[in-house]
Amino acid sequence: MKLSDGDLGSKVNEMDFKSYELALQREPFDEFTVREILDQFFQNGRPYIFHDAPQSHAQFKRNVSIAIESTFGLSIHHLTDIFICGSAHLGFSAVPGHKFGRIFSPESSDIDLAIVNTELFDRWWAQLAHPLTSLGKTQPEIADNLLNGLISPNMAHSSTGVGRKWWDLFGGLEVNGFRKVRGRIYRTAQFMENYHRRTVIRGREWVKGAKEDSYF
């Protein structure tokens, strides 16, 4: 059972955001500190939206995996290949800029997922790289994402068959009562961790005063 709007409203995660801000200001800010922040906030396995309903967390990911497997014919393990991330996991936005610290809202926030699957990533990548594929103005951003082992569907869905299937799948997906489910794909788990690592480092820059909303 997913958390009701009332439950979520009563669990506004402001204290956790304050803890995150303080963690970003630790001295020295080195690799050990970044690792601790990743472990404490990003990789603790307790998504905010299922904080009091752990059994629903597993079922949610299982339903997503079934939907992806049905669409693409690939085995997606719900425990090792699907991760709830962003504000749905943390309870707040960690993205530097005007959204930084924004509390998750069931009315307006997306459920952001990270899907880790090398075979599907490479299938999509091959279509993006095909000589007849036109990416238009989004090509530099798509290329930069590919360099970092991820594909962001919001800019790469309309130009390939895999992208259109992915967009249609998540556009019509309703899981455990959630309708605004969005999925980003990573080639490996290491690329996903690298993305979170960059978020932490840029968050540090943000809270320390380099507040230019131009990171992403």
Secondary structure, DSSP 4 states (H G I P E B T S, - for coil): -PPPHHHHHHT--HHHHHHHHHHHT-SS-SHHHHHHHIIIIISSS--GGGTT-HHHHHHHHHHHHHHHHHHH-----TTTSEEEETHHHHSB--SSSTTTTPBP-TTT--EEEEEE-HHHHHHHHHHHTSTT---GGGHHHHHHHHHTTEE-HHHHSSSSHHHHHHHHHHHT--BTTB--EEEEEESSHHHHHHHHHHHHHHHHHHHTT---S---
